[in-house]
């Protein structure tokens, strides 16, 4: 199994303590996901985030319906948390979210370790471009939400 990594960073003007509640609300994951994925959280909300929390989702990728279950395996507010796929489209998915105070704001970092089904061509032509697009969308939405003004927690 070939393990790949994805790293993304974004500086936001809020402190980790101000920013973390947005990420602690699982409902905001839908705001950070492109509409083309038809992403839906199916776990009843509100969801109490802590180590061991399980979250179930539905989405469509390339018109293929998928179910995904994540477990929160690390929960350390306001500095980091990790969600790990228990069931879903990847052979491995471990997503570390870190929030580091920097220059009066926060460096929000994503580190994903993942392994996809299929070989190198599937990764090169489908998986990597999809993930790059999803994380670029996520970054743009976060910039829009947090660029200025108070933190917006919950759905708009």
N, C-alpha and C positions, 0 to 999 in steps of 0.2 A: 504494500500500500504506500503510494507516494504522498507525503504530507506537504502541502503548500502553505504559505503564509500570506496574509494581507495586512498591511499596516496603513493606518490613516490617522492624521492629526489635524486638529483645528483649535485655534486660539479663540476663546470667547471672553468678553469683558467681565463676566460675573466670577465671583469666587467659587471654589468647589462647593462650599456650604450652600451658596445660593443656587448653584446649577444642579446639584445632585437630586433634589426633589423631582425635577422634571423626569429624570431617568428612572427614579424610583417608582414612578407611576407607569405601570405596564401599558396602560391605554395609549400613552404617547408613542409607543412603537408603531402604531398604525399611521401616525402623522409623519413618521420618518421613513415610510415605505412607499415606493412609487405606486400610484393607483393602478397601473397596468398589471400589478401582481395580485390584485383583488384580495389583499391581505385581510384576514379577519381573526381576531382573538376569540376562541370559543370557550375558554375557561371563564366561568362567571366572575364578574367584577363587582367591587374592587378586589384586587389581588394583593395580598400581603406579601411583600418581597422580603425574603430571608433565605438563608441556606436551606435547601430542600424544597423550595417552592417549585411546583410544576406548572408550566404554562403551555396550553394547547392552541395551535393556530391552524387555519386553512389558508391556502393561497393557490394561485395558478401561475405556473412558469412555463412559458411557451405553450399556453393553452392546456397544459397537463395539470389536473387537480392534484394537490399534494397536502398531506397532513404533516404537522411538525410538532414535536413535543420537546420543550427545553426544560432543563433543571437549573436553578440558581445554585452553583457549586461554591461560590465565594461571595460573601456580602459584607463589605467593609466601608460603610458610609463615612465620610463623603469622598473617599479616595479611590475605591474600585469595586467592581463586581464582575463575576464571570457567569455566563450562561453557556451550558453545554447541551448539545442536541442528544436526546435520548432516543427519539424516533424521527425520521425524516429523510430528506433526499441525499444526505451526505453520509459517507462512511465514518467521517469524523468532523465535528464542528465544535470548536471551543473558542468562544469570543470573550476576550478580556477587555473591559472598559476601564480606563484609568483617568483620573481627574487630578492634575498636578497644578498647584498654584504657581503662576508665572506672570511676571510683569503686571501685577495688579489684577489679573484675571485668571483664567484656567486654560491649561493645555489639555484638551479632551482627546484622548488617544484610544484607538481601537487596534487590537492585535487579534487576528483570527488565525487559528491553526485549523486547516480543513483538508479533507481528502474526499474526492468525488468519485462516483462510479464512472467507468469508462477510462480510456487511456489518455495519453498526452494530447491527441487531437481534440477530444471532447473538452478537455480542460482549456486548451488554447482558443478554440472557436466558440465555445458556449459558456463554460463556467466562469473563467476569468473575466471575459467582457461583461457578463451579467453582474458579477460582484463589483467590478469597477463602476458600472453604471449605478447600481444600488447605493454604494457608498458615496459616490459623487452627489446623488440626489439627497442623501442623508445630510451631507455637509452643507449643501445649499439651503435646505430647510432649517437646519440649526443656525446658520448665519442669519437667516431671515427672522427667526424667532428671537434670537439673543443679541443681535447687532447693537441694539440700544434699548433703553427703557427697562421696565421691570420684567422679571422672569414670569413667563406664562406657563402655569402648571395646569395639566388636564387638557381636555379637548377644547378647540376654539368655540 
